[in-house]
Amino acid sequence: MSFSTRARFALAAACAALIAPAAFAQAVPVRLAQGEAQLPTSGLVIDLPAKAGIQYDVSGSWALSGGGTSFDTRDIIDEIETATGNVATGNWVLSGYFTAGGCSETLAATKLDAAWTQAATLWGESWIVRGGVFVFENALGRRPAVVLCRGTEAGPSLILYHFLANQPETLSQAAVMDSAGKSGALAAASKSFTAVRTKPVFPTRRTDVRNRGSEPAARRVTLTLSGLEVDLPPDGYLWLPDAGDSADFLDRLLPTFPELTLETVVVPGTTCASLFDSFGSDIRADHRPLMLPAGWLDGPALTIDGQTELTMCHPVGASALVVGVFQGPDNRDVSTLHQMLSALLSAAQKK
């Protein structure tokens, strides 16, 4: 399975990265019997129903490796038997953009023995399904599992894993599908994904999130076009640089939602005022960023392929550092981006 966060990305995240030796081991999961829970890497907020004899352990993990060429992330909802402390059922929630293509191509890369496929309608949504036997590299061994996938038009996809950790591998396809269909955790995740129900979260600061990769979130990266050497801050997020035809980008990988991308350009021999004046007529003049750090100037929002891009600028000598923020059509608050804006400014001042 390949995993990415934007359609233009091609981040190779091997499926093997999803099959960790400690498949149900997390950092410090949040345990609850029922109620509202936040999936810590996606940022989705779900409502977990009460289930007799079961408590939920909610956690997440992510991995960035290979110099930023391999990325994957998942939220984990383990259903723990209160009588034994054992995992009865495991659930993984993966959301984003997958470079293999659509759900059929993405699921085809899922490693399952005795695999089968089918279509299904669950919780009012249409899914492509691949099931079979999942092989854990720990004491769980071989267990029945099913993976569900559905996409959105020009948007992210949702993949749900469902592991029957207390059942034999010989469990029938019908029984596996029945278990998935009755899963309150999966139903809640699907509903929140559709509604994009989120709350602010800082995944890389949380004790219920584990970094399985070789690289930290706070690290130095070089932007391809500008050559800026940026020290990505410990702001609780995970950022990944990319380059377009005429600008550098930084995509926020964690949390997955709400989706957020920064665009940045250093324009020599100009002022911020001149830069804003050059934007032309395809702007939202009154839609300007709020809560900017001192020294930054607010510009009019641009409309790019139907998306709203907030603009802000800071003078750097005889140049202008301009940053655009894609964070939806209505959100103008950039207070959570102060550390990143400071890192970009520091890099521009040193160049």
TANOR-V747897 format. One line per field, one symbol per residue. ss: DSSP state (h for helix, s for strand, l for the rest). phi: phi as a letter, one per 20 degrees, with the letter a starting at -180 (. if undefined). burial: + if it has 16 or more other ideal C-beta (glycine too) atoms within 10 Angstrom, else -. Layout:
ss = ???
phi = ???
burial = ???
//
This chain:
ss = lllsllllllllllhhhhlllllllllllsssllsssslllllssssslllllsssssssssssshhhlsssssssssssslllllssssssssssslllllhhhhhhllllssssssssssllsssssssssssllllllsssssssssllllllssssssslllllllllhhhhhhhhhllhhhhhhhhhhhhllsllllhhhlllsssllllllllsssllllllsssllllllssssssllllsssssssllllllsssssssslllhhhhhhlllllsslllllsllllllssssssssllssssssssssllssssssssllllllslhhhhhhhhhhhhhhhhl
phi = .dcbdcfeebeedffffedfgefdecfcfedbeaofcdffeenfdcdeffbgmcddddbbbbbcbmmnecbbbbecceddfffdmefebdcdccbqddffpfffffffefecelfccaebdclmcececccqdedeebffmecfbbcdbbdcflcfdccdecdefdcffegfgffffffffeffffffffffffeleccgbcgfeefecdeeeecefebecdffeemfedefeeendcdcfbcefcbecceeecffcffbcddbbddfmbdffffffefneecdgeedfdmffgnededffdddlndecfcbbcfcmedcedcdcebnfdfdfdffdgfffffffgfffef
burial = ++++++--+-++++--++-+--++-+--+-------++++++++++-+--+--++++++++++++--+-+++++++++++------++++++++++++++--+--++--+-+---------+----++++++++++---+--+++++++++----++++++++++-+-+-+----++-+++-+++++++++++---++--++++-+-++++++-+-++--+-+--+-+-+-++-++++++++----+++++++++++-+++++++++--+-+--++------+---+++--+---+++++++-----+++++++++--+++++++++----+-+-++++++++++-++---
//
